[in-house]
Each structure stands twice: as C-alpha cells, then as structure tokens.
C-alpha cells in the first residue's frame, strides 16, 4: 500500500511539510521527518483497510473454492 498512498497523499503532505520547514539546510530533513510522521500512519491504516476489505475475503473465497474443487 505504500505506493498508492505515497503517490496520492504522501507527495502533497511532503510539499506541505517542506512549505513549513523549508528545503535549505536542516529544514529539508525536518520536513522529511514531519511528513514521515504523517505518512507512515496513513500507510499502515490503508494497509489495514485493504487487508480487512480485500485480503481476508479473497482468502476466504479461495478456501471455499478449493473445498468445492478438491476431489
């Protein structure tokens, strides 16, 4: 999930963070850290939603299908 979240939300958050800290000297690193504090929880949250909404039902369906097709 890090790719889609980074492209949709991460880059705008990064630009916002650098708007606050600046990009010169240590401001660059501070902006990166500020954005990471926001982006990492967003990635974990999106991964949890994907796991619950897509992964678990997919595994459940695959197990059901296997039980129907196995001899």
PyMOL Python script that loads the backbone (N, CA, C, O; Angstrom):
from pymol import cmd

cmd.read_pdbstr("""\
ATOM      1  N   UNK A   1       0.809  -1.203   0.000  1.00  0.00           N
ATOM      2  CA  UNK A   1       0.000   0.000   0.000  1.00  0.00           C
ATOM      3  C   UNK A   1       0.852   1.267   0.000  1.00  0.00           C
ATOM      4  O   UNK A   1       0.329   2.364  -0.201  1.00  0.00           O
ATOM      5  N   UNK A   2       2.144   1.127   0.221  1.00  0.00           N
ATOM      6  CA  UNK A   2       2.926   2.362   0.313  1.00  0.00           C
ATOM      7  C   UNK A   2       2.968   3.122  -1.011  1.00  0.00           C
ATOM      8  O   UNK A   2       3.029   4.351  -1.006  1.00  0.00           O
ATOM      9  N   UNK A   3       2.936   2.426  -2.131  1.00  0.00           N
ATOM     10  CA  UNK A   3       2.979   3.117  -3.421  1.00  0.00           C
ATOM     11  C   UNK A   3       1.768   4.007  -3.664  1.00  0.00           C
ATOM     12  O   UNK A   3       1.925   5.208  -3.887  1.00  0.00           O
ATOM     13  N   UNK A   4       0.551   3.437  -3.624  1.00  0.00           N
ATOM     14  CA  UNK A   4      -0.623   4.283  -3.861  1.00  0.00           C
ATOM     15  C   UNK A   4      -0.784   5.401  -2.829  1.00  0.00           C
ATOM     16  O   UNK A   4      -1.135   6.526  -3.184  1.00  0.00           O
ATOM     17  N   UNK A   5      -0.533   5.100  -1.572  1.00  0.00           N
ATOM     18  CA  UNK A   5      -0.683   6.128  -0.534  1.00  0.00           C
ATOM     19  C   UNK A   5       0.355   7.228  -0.728  1.00  0.00           C
ATOM     20  O   UNK A   5       0.044   8.411  -0.586  1.00  0.00           O
ATOM     21  N   UNK A   6       1.577   6.843  -1.050  1.00  0.00           N
ATOM     22  CA  UNK A   6       2.623   7.838  -1.264  1.00  0.00           C
ATOM     23  C   UNK A   6       2.295   8.742  -2.441  1.00  0.00           C
ATOM     24  O   UNK A   6       2.483   9.956  -2.366  1.00  0.00           O
ATOM     25  N   UNK A   7       1.806   8.157  -3.524  1.00  0.00           N
ATOM     26  CA  UNK A   7       1.514   8.971  -4.706  1.00  0.00           C
ATOM     27  C   UNK A   7       0.286   9.850  -4.528  1.00  0.00           C
ATOM     28  O   UNK A   7       0.253  10.974  -5.030  1.00  0.00           O
ATOM     29  N   UNK A   8      -0.716   9.358  -3.826  1.00  0.00           N
ATOM     30  CA  UNK A   8      -1.953  10.126  -3.675  1.00  0.00           C
ATOM     31  C   UNK A   8      -1.849  11.134  -2.528  1.00  0.00           C
ATOM     32  O   UNK A   8      -2.228  12.294  -2.691  1.00  0.00           O
ATOM     33  N   UNK A   9      -1.345  10.707  -1.382  1.00  0.00           N
ATOM     34  CA  UNK A   9      -1.316  11.573  -0.202  1.00  0.00           C
ATOM     35  C   UNK A   9       0.092  11.993   0.215  1.00  0.00           C
ATOM     36  O   UNK A   9       0.290  13.098   0.719  1.00  0.00           O
ATOM     37  N   UNK A  10       1.054  11.123   0.008  1.00  0.00           N
ATOM     38  CA  UNK A  10       2.403  11.367   0.515  1.00  0.00           C
ATOM     39  C   UNK A  10       3.100  12.564  -0.098  1.00  0.00           C
ATOM     40  O   UNK A  10       3.684  13.380   0.615  1.00  0.00           O
ATOM     41  N   UNK A  11       3.042  12.674  -1.413  1.00  0.00           N
ATOM     42  CA  UNK A  11       3.711  13.800  -2.065  1.00  0.00           C
ATOM     43  C   UNK A  11       3.104  15.150  -1.677  1.00  0.00           C
ATOM     44  O   UNK A  11       3.850  16.089  -1.403  1.00  0.00           O
ATOM     45  N   UNK A  12       1.777  15.275  -1.645  1.00  0.00           N
ATOM     46  CA  UNK A  12       1.227  16.556  -1.170  1.00  0.00           C
ATOM     47  C   UNK A  12       1.594  16.859   0.287  1.00  0.00           C
ATOM     48  O   UNK A  12       1.868  18.009   0.633  1.00  0.00           O
ATOM     49  N   UNK A  13       1.599  15.840   1.130  1.00  0.00           N
ATOM     50  CA  UNK A  13       1.987  16.061   2.524  1.00  0.00           C
ATOM     51  C   UNK A  13       3.451  16.485   2.594  1.00  0.00           C
ATOM     52  O   UNK A  13       3.812  17.349   3.393  1.00  0.00           O
ATOM     53  N   UNK A  14       4.297  15.876   1.753  1.00  0.00           N
ATOM     54  CA  UNK A  14       5.714  16.246   1.736  1.00  0.00           C
ATOM     55  C   UNK A  14       5.891  17.700   1.320  1.00  0.00           C
ATOM     56  O   UNK A  14       6.655  18.437   1.942  1.00  0.00           O
ATOM     57  N   UNK A  15       5.186  18.115   0.268  1.00  0.00           N
ATOM     58  CA  UNK A  15       5.287  19.523  -0.160  1.00  0.00           C
ATOM     59  C   UNK A  15       4.802  20.462   0.938  1.00  0.00           C
ATOM     60  O   UNK A  15       5.392  21.519   1.164  1.00  0.00           O
ATOM     61  N   UNK A  16       3.717  20.071   1.626  1.00  0.00           N
ATOM     62  CA  UNK A  16       3.197  20.882   2.737  1.00  0.00           C
ATOM     63  C   UNK A  16       4.243  20.989   3.852  1.00  0.00           C
ATOM     64  O   UNK A  16       4.476  22.070   4.394  1.00  0.00           O
ATOM     65  N   UNK A  17       4.859  19.870   4.184  1.00  0.00           N
ATOM     66  CA  UNK A  17       5.859  19.863   5.260  1.00  0.00           C
ATOM     67  C   UNK A  17       7.049  20.733   4.888  1.00  0.00           C
ATOM     68  O   UNK A  17       7.537  21.497   5.721  1.00  0.00           O
ATOM     69  N   UNK A  18       7.529  20.631   3.643  1.00  0.00           N
ATOM     70  CA  UNK A  18       8.642  21.480   3.239  1.00  0.00           C
ATOM     71  C   UNK A  18       8.232  22.943   3.162  1.00  0.00           C
ATOM     72  O   UNK A  18       9.078  23.826   3.306  1.00  0.00           O
ATOM     73  N   UNK A  19       6.946  23.218   2.935  1.00  0.00           N
ATOM     74  CA  UNK A  19       6.472  24.595   2.979  1.00  0.00           C
ATOM     75  C   UNK A  19       6.591  25.179   4.375  1.00  0.00           C
ATOM     76  O   UNK A  19       6.782  26.384   4.536  1.00  0.00           O
ATOM     77  N   UNK A  20       6.480  24.331   5.376  1.00  0.00           N
ATOM     78  CA  UNK A  20       6.612  24.782   6.760  1.00  0.00           C
ATOM     79  C   UNK A  20       8.078  24.904   7.164  1.00  0.00           C
ATOM     80  O   UNK A  20       8.481  25.898   7.768  1.00  0.00           O
ATOM     81  N   UNK A  21       8.879  23.880   6.825  1.00  0.00           N
ATOM     82  CA  UNK A  21      10.257  23.832   7.309  1.00  0.00           C
ATOM     83  C   UNK A  21      11.262  24.439   6.349  1.00  0.00           C
ATOM     84  O   UNK A  21      12.364  24.803   6.759  1.00  0.00           O
ATOM     85  N   UNK A  22      10.906  24.555   5.087  1.00  0.00           N
ATOM     86  CA  UNK A  22      11.860  24.989   4.077  1.00  0.00           C
ATOM     87  C   UNK A  22      12.659  23.800   3.575  1.00  0.00           C
ATOM     88  O   UNK A  22      12.590  22.707   4.136  1.00  0.00           O
ATOM     89  N   UNK A  23      13.421  24.029   2.506  1.00  0.00           N
ATOM     90  CA  UNK A  23      14.201  22.935   1.935  1.00  0.00           C
ATOM     91  C   UNK A  23      15.703  23.195   2.005  1.00  0.00           C
ATOM     92  O   UNK A  23      16.493  22.418   1.469  1.00  0.00           O
ATOM     93  N   UNK A  24      16.090  24.252   2.644  1.00  0.00           N
ATOM     94  CA  UNK A  24      17.505  24.579   2.769  1.00  0.00           C
ATOM     95  C   UNK A  24      18.058  24.042   4.086  1.00  0.00           C
ATOM     96  O   UNK A  24      17.417  24.152   5.132  1.00  0.00           O
ATOM     97  N   UNK A  25      19.242  23.467   4.023  1.00  0.00           N
ATOM     98  CA  UNK A  25      19.929  23.004   5.235  1.00  0.00           C
ATOM     99  C   UNK A  25      19.160  21.924   5.972  1.00  0.00           C
ATOM    100  O   UNK A  25      18.683  20.958   5.377  1.00  0.00           O
ATOM    101  N   UNK A  26      19.049  22.108   7.277  1.00  0.00           N
ATOM    102  CA  UNK A  26      18.385  21.089   8.102  1.00  0.00           C
ATOM    103  C   UNK A  26      16.867  21.123   7.932  1.00  0.00           C
ATOM    104  O   UNK A  26      16.189  20.195   8.374  1.00  0.00           O
ATOM    105  N   UNK A  27      16.317  22.154   7.312  1.00  0.00           N
ATOM    106  CA  UNK A  27      14.880  22.212   7.057  1.00  0.00           C
ATOM    107  C   UNK A  27      14.415  21.099   6.146  1.00  0.00           C
ATOM    108  O   UNK A  27      13.290  20.613   6.266  1.00  0.00           O
ATOM    109  N   UNK A  28      15.292  20.690   5.226  1.00  0.00           N
ATOM    110  CA  UNK A  28      14.957  19.590   4.323  1.00  0.00           C
ATOM    111  C   UNK A  28      14.705  18.316   5.120  1.00  0.00           C
ATOM    112  O   UNK A  28      13.699  17.637   4.917  1.00  0.00           O
ATOM    113  N   UNK A  29      15.618  17.998   6.021  1.00  0.00           N
ATOM    114  CA  UNK A  29      15.478  16.789   6.844  1.00  0.00           C
ATOM    115  C   UNK A  29      14.309  16.912   7.809  1.00  0.00           C
ATOM    116  O   UNK A  29      13.605  15.932   8.054  1.00  0.00           O
ATOM    117  N   UNK A  30      14.096  18.085   8.352  1.00  0.00           N
ATOM    118  CA  UNK A  30      12.974  18.287   9.276  1.00  0.00           C
ATOM    119  C   UNK A  30      11.641  18.122   8.544  1.00  0.00           C
ATOM    120  O   UNK A  30      10.706  17.536   9.090  1.00  0.00           O
ATOM    121  N   UNK A  31      11.549  18.625   7.330  1.00  0.00           N
ATOM    122  CA  UNK A  31      10.337  18.458   6.533  1.00  0.00           C
ATOM    123  C   UNK A  31      10.091  17.002   6.183  1.00  0.00           C
ATOM    124  O   UNK A  31       8.953  16.532   6.190  1.00  0.00           O
ATOM    125  N   UNK A  32      11.176  16.292   5.876  1.00  0.00           N
ATOM    126  CA  UNK A  32      11.050  14.866   5.594  1.00  0.00           C
ATOM    127  C   UNK A  32      10.538  14.122   6.825  1.00  0.00           C
ATOM    128  O   UNK A  32       9.657  13.270   6.713  1.00  0.00           O
ATOM    129  N   UNK A  33      11.083  14.439   7.991  1.00  0.00           N
ATOM    130  CA  UNK A  33      10.659  13.787   9.233  1.00  0.00           C
ATOM    131  C   UNK A  33       9.207  14.134   9.563  1.00  0.00           C
ATOM    132  O   UNK A  33       8.443  13.262   9.976  1.00  0.00           O
ATOM    133  N   UNK A  34       8.824  15.387   9.387  1.00  0.00           N
ATOM    134  CA  UNK A  34       7.449  15.798   9.648  1.00  0.00           C
ATOM    135  C   UNK A  34       6.479  15.052   8.734  1.00  0.00           C
ATOM    136  O   UNK A  34       5.438  14.575   9.186  1.00  0.00           O
ATOM    137  N   UNK A  35       6.817  14.953   7.465  1.00  0.00           N
ATOM    138  CA  UNK A  35       5.957  14.228   6.525  1.00  0.00           C
ATOM    139  C   UNK A  35       5.897  12.741   6.872  1.00  0.00           C
ATOM    140  O   UNK A  35       4.842  12.118   6.754  1.00  0.00           O
ATOM    141  N   UNK A  36       7.017  12.177   7.295  1.00  0.00           N
ATOM    142  CA  UNK A  36       7.043  10.756   7.657  1.00  0.00           C
ATOM    143  C   UNK A  36       6.147  10.483   8.862  1.00  0.00           C
ATOM    144  O   UNK A  36       5.494   9.441   8.928  1.00  0.00           O
ATOM    145  N   UNK A  37       6.113  11.409   9.807  1.00  0.00           N
ATOM    146  CA  UNK A  37       5.257  11.253  10.990  1.00  0.00           C
ATOM    147  C   UNK A  37       3.791  11.164  10.571  1.00  0.00           C
ATOM    148  O   UNK A  37       2.995  10.498  11.234  1.00  0.00           O
ATOM    149  N   UNK A  38       3.439  11.817   9.495  1.00  0.00           N
ATOM    150  CA  UNK A  38       2.060  11.784   8.997  1.00  0.00           C
ATOM    151  C   UNK A  38       1.851  10.611   8.034  1.00  0.00           C
ATOM    152  O   UNK A  38       0.835   9.920   8.112  1.00  0.00           O
ATOM    153  N   UNK A  39       2.804  10.386   7.133  1.00  0.00           N
ATOM    154  CA  UNK A  39       2.615   9.390   6.077  1.00  0.00           C
ATOM    155  C   UNK A  39       2.689   7.949   6.565  1.00  0.00           C
ATOM    156  O   UNK A  39       1.941   7.100   6.079  1.00  0.00           O
ATOM    157  N   UNK A  40       3.563   7.656   7.505  1.00  0.00           N
ATOM    158  CA  UNK A  40       3.694   6.267   7.968  1.00  0.00           C
ATOM    159  C   UNK A  40       2.382   5.758   8.573  1.00  0.00           C
ATOM    160  O   UNK A  40       1.947   4.664   8.212  1.00  0.00           O
ATOM    161  N   UNK A  41       1.739   6.495   9.471  1.00  0.00           N
ATOM    162  CA  UNK A  41       0.439   6.012   9.959  1.00  0.00           C
ATOM    163  C   UNK A  41      -0.613   5.897   8.857  1.00  0.00           C
ATOM    164  O   UNK A  41      -1.456   5.001   8.909  1.00  0.00           O
ATOM    165  N   UNK A  42      -0.581   6.782   7.866  1.00  0.00           N
ATOM    166  CA  UNK A  42      -1.527   6.680   6.753  1.00  0.00           C
ATOM    167  C   UNK A  42      -1.329   5.383   5.978  1.00  0.00           C
ATOM    168  O   UNK A  42      -2.301   4.734   5.592  1.00  0.00           O
ATOM    169  N   UNK A  43      -0.076   5.005   5.749  1.00  0.00           N
ATOM    170  CA  UNK A  43       0.216   3.763   5.029  1.00  0.00           C
ATOM    171  C   UNK A  43      -0.250   2.556   5.837  1.00  0.00           C
ATOM    172  O   UNK A  43      -0.854   1.637   5.284  1.00  0.00           O
ATOM    173  N   UNK A  44       0.025   2.551   7.132  1.00  0.00           N
ATOM    174  CA  UNK A  44      -0.387   1.434   7.986  1.00  0.00           C
ATOM    175  C   UNK A  44      -1.910   1.338   8.018  1.00  0.00           C
ATOM    176  O   UNK A  44      -2.464   0.242   7.940  1.00  0.00           O
ATOM    177  N   UNK A  45      -2.585   2.474   8.133  1.00  0.00           N
ATOM    178  CA  UNK A  45      -4.047   2.500   8.156  1.00  0.00           C
ATOM    179  C   UNK A  45      -4.627   1.977   6.841  1.00  0.00           C
ATOM    180  O   UNK A  45      -5.554   1.167   6.850  1.00  0.00           O
ATOM    181  N   UNK A  46      -4.083   2.438   5.710  1.00  0.00           N
ATOM    182  CA  UNK A  46      -4.578   1.977   4.410  1.00  0.00           C
ATOM    183  C   UNK A  46      -4.313   0.476   4.223  1.00  0.00           C
ATOM    184  O   UNK A  46      -5.148  -0.235   3.664  1.00  0.00           O
ATOM    185  N   UNK A  47      -3.169   0.003   4.685  1.00  0.00           N
ATOM    186  CA  UNK A  47      -2.865  -1.427   4.585  1.00  0.00           C
ATOM    187  C   UNK A  47      -3.836  -2.246   5.427  1.00  0.00           C
ATOM    188  O   UNK A  47      -4.251  -3.329   5.014  1.00  0.00           O
ATOM    189  N   UNK A  48      -4.200  -1.744   6.596  1.00  0.00           N
ATOM    190  CA  UNK A  48      -5.159  -2.450   7.446  1.00  0.00           C
ATOM    191  C   UNK A  48      -6.521  -2.516   6.773  1.00  0.00           C
ATOM    192  O   UNK A  48      -7.166  -3.564   6.792  1.00  0.00           O
ATOM    193  N   UNK A  49      -6.966  -1.421   6.182  1.00  0.00           N
ATOM    194  CA  UNK A  49      -8.251  -1.414   5.485  1.00  0.00           C
ATOM    195  C   UNK A  49      -8.218  -2.381   4.305  1.00  0.00           C
ATOM    196  O   UNK A  49      -9.171  -3.134   4.098  1.00  0.00           O
ATOM    197  N   UNK A  50      -7.132  -2.370   3.526  1.00  0.00           N
ATOM    198  CA  UNK A  50      -7.011  -3.287   2.397  1.00  0.00           C
ATOM    199  C   UNK A  50      -7.031  -4.729   2.874  1.00  0.00           C
ATOM    200  O   UNK A  50      -7.689  -5.573   2.266  1.00  0.00           O
ATOM    201  N   UNK A  51      -6.320  -5.019   3.949  1.00  0.00           N
ATOM    202  CA  UNK A  51      -6.278  -6.373   4.496  1.00  0.00           C
ATOM    203  C   UNK A  51      -7.673  -6.838   4.895  1.00  0.00           C
ATOM    204  O   UNK A  51      -8.076  -7.958   4.579  1.00  0.00           O
ATOM    205  N   UNK A  52      -8.409  -5.974   5.590  1.00  0.00           N
ATOM    206  CA  UNK A  52      -9.748  -6.347   6.047  1.00  0.00           C
ATOM    207  C   UNK A  52     -10.755  -6.438   4.904  1.00  0.00           C
ATOM    208  O   UNK A  52     -11.589  -7.343   4.888  1.00  0.00           O
ATOM    209  N   UNK A  53     -10.685  -5.511   3.948  1.00  0.00           N
ATOM    210  CA  UNK A  53     -11.703  -5.425   2.899  1.00  0.00           C
ATOM    211  C   UNK A  53     -11.411  -6.305   1.689  1.00  0.00           C
ATOM    212  O   UNK A  53     -12.342  -6.725   1.002  1.00  0.00           O
ATOM    213  N   UNK A  54     -10.142  -6.593   1.414  1.00  0.00           N
ATOM    214  CA  UNK A  54      -9.799  -7.326   0.199  1.00  0.00           C
ATOM    215  C   UNK A  54      -9.115  -8.654   0.509  1.00  0.00           C
ATOM    216  O   UNK A  54      -9.537  -9.698   0.012  1.00  0.00           O
ATOM    217  N   UNK A  55      -8.084  -8.623   1.309  1.00  0.00           N
ATOM    218  CA  UNK A  55      -7.273  -9.819   1.523  1.00  0.00           C
ATOM    219  C   UNK A  55      -8.034 -10.922   2.246  1.00  0.00           C
ATOM    220  O   UNK A  55      -8.041 -12.065   1.789  1.00  0.00           O
ATOM    221  N   UNK A  56      -8.669 -10.603   3.358  1.00  0.00           N
ATOM    222  CA  UNK A  56      -9.394 -11.626   4.122  1.00  0.00           C
ATOM    223  C   UNK A  56     -10.514 -12.247   3.288  1.00  0.00           C
ATOM    224  O   UNK A  56     -10.605 -13.473   3.232  1.00  0.00           O
ATOM    225  N   UNK A  57     -11.378 -11.446   2.631  1.00  0.00           N
ATOM    226  CA  UNK A  57     -12.414 -12.065   1.793  1.00  0.00           C
ATOM    227  C   UNK A  57     -11.832 -12.887   0.629  1.00  0.00           C
ATOM    228  O   UNK A  57     -12.406 -13.911   0.258  1.00  0.00           O
ATOM    229  N   UNK A  58     -10.715 -12.458   0.058  1.00  0.00           N
ATOM    230  CA  UNK A  58     -10.098 -13.214  -1.031  1.00  0.00           C
ATOM    231  C   UNK A  58      -9.613 -14.570  -0.558  1.00  0.00           C
ATOM    232  O   UNK A  58      -9.818 -15.576  -1.237  1.00  0.00           O
ATOM    233  N   UNK A  59      -8.974 -14.607   0.594  1.00  0.00           N
ATOM    234  CA  UNK A  59      -8.501 -15.872   1.143  1.00  0.00           C
ATOM    235  C   UNK A  59      -9.684 -16.771   1.490  1.00  0.00           C
ATOM    236  O   UNK A  59      -9.657 -17.974   1.229  1.00  0.00           O
ATOM    237  N   UNK A  60     -10.707 -16.188   2.073  1.00  0.00           N
ATOM    238  CA  UNK A  60     -11.903 -16.960   2.411  1.00  0.00           C
ATOM    239  C   UNK A  60     -12.536 -17.566   1.147  1.00  0.00           C
ATOM    240  O   UNK A  60     -12.923 -18.735   1.142  1.00  0.00           O
ATOM    241  N   UNK A  61     -12.638 -16.772   0.088  1.00  0.00           N
ATOM    242  CA  UNK A  61     -13.195 -17.266  -1.171  1.00  0.00           C
ATOM    243  C   UNK A  61     -12.311 -18.360  -1.765  1.00  0.00           C
ATOM    244  O   UNK A  61     -12.823 -19.373  -2.242  1.00  0.00           O
ATOM    245  N   UNK A  62     -10.999 -18.171  -1.742  1.00  0.00           N
ATOM    246  CA  UNK A  62     -10.090 -19.175  -2.294  1.00  0.00           C
ATOM    247  C   UNK A  62     -10.197 -20.488  -1.537  1.00  0.00           C
ATOM    248  O   UNK A  62     -10.152 -21.557  -2.145  1.00  0.00           O
ATOM    249  N   UNK A  63     -10.339 -20.423  -0.209  1.00  0.00           N
ATOM    250  CA  UNK A  63     -10.511 -21.658   0.574  1.00  0.00           C
ATOM    251  C   UNK A  63     -11.835 -22.319   0.235  1.00  0.00           C
ATOM    252  O   UNK A  63     -11.895 -23.543   0.126  1.00  0.00           O
ATOM    253  N   UNK A  64     -12.899 -21.540   0.066  1.00  0.00           N
ATOM    254  CA  UNK A  64     -14.199 -22.088  -0.299  1.00  0.00           C
ATOM    255  C   UNK A  64     -14.126 -22.752  -1.673  1.00  0.00           C
ATOM    256  O   UNK A  64     -14.613 -23.868  -1.857  1.00  0.00           O
ATOM    257  N   UNK A  65     -13.517 -22.061  -2.630  1.00  0.00           N
ATOM    258  CA  UNK A  65     -13.403 -22.606  -3.980  1.00  0.00           C
ATOM    259  C   UNK A  65     -12.571 -23.882  -3.987  1.00  0.00           C
ATOM    260  O   UNK A  65     -12.912 -24.846  -4.671  1.00  0.00           O
ATOM    261  N   UNK A  66     -11.501 -23.888  -3.240  1.00  0.00           N
ATOM    262  CA  UNK A  66     -10.675 -25.088  -3.146  1.00  0.00           C
ATOM    263  C   UNK A  66     -11.481 -26.257  -2.583  1.00  0.00           C
ATOM    264  O   UNK A  66     -11.360 -27.383  -3.067  1.00  0.00           O
ATOM    265  N   UNK A  67     -12.288 -26.003  -1.581  1.00  0.00           N
ATOM    266  CA  UNK A  67     -13.087 -27.087  -0.988  1.00  0.00           C
ATOM    267  C   UNK A  67     -14.113 -27.643  -1.985  1.00  0.00           C
ATOM    268  O   UNK A  67     -14.476 -28.817  -1.909  1.00  0.00           O
ATOM    269  N   UNK A  68     -14.572 -26.814  -2.903  1.00  0.00           N
ATOM    270  CA  UNK A  68     -15.528 -27.276  -3.911  1.00  0.00           C
ATOM    271  C   UNK A  68     -14.853 -28.025  -5.050  1.00  0.00           C
ATOM    272  O   UNK A  68     -15.459 -28.908  -5.657  1.00  0.00           O
ATOM    273  N   UNK A  69     -13.607 -27.682  -5.345  1.00  0.00           N
ATOM    274  CA  UNK A  69     -12.928 -28.275  -6.494  1.00  0.00           C
ATOM    275  C   UNK A  69     -12.054 -29.470  -6.145  1.00  0.00           C
ATOM    276  O   UNK A  69     -11.665 -30.228  -7.033  1.00  0.00           O
ATOM    277  N   UNK A  70     -11.748 -29.646  -4.895  1.00  0.00           N
ATOM    278  CA  UNK A  70     -10.853 -30.746  -4.482  1.00  0.00           C
ATOM    279  C   UNK A  70     -11.615 -32.058  -4.541  1.00  0.00           C
ATOM    280  O   UNK A  70     -12.793 -32.133  -4.193  1.00  0.00           O
ATOM    281  N   UNK A  71     -10.926 -33.068  -4.983  1.00  0.00           N
ATOM    282  CA  UNK A  71     -11.568 -34.384  -5.125  1.00  0.00           C
ATOM    283  C   UNK A  71     -11.383 -35.199  -3.867  1.00  0.00           C
ATOM    284  O   UNK A  71     -11.853 -36.335  -3.793  1.00  0.00           O
TER     285      UNK A  71
END
""", "prot")
cmd.dss("prot")
cmd.show_as("cartoon", "prot")
cmd.util.cbc("prot")
cmd.orient("prot")
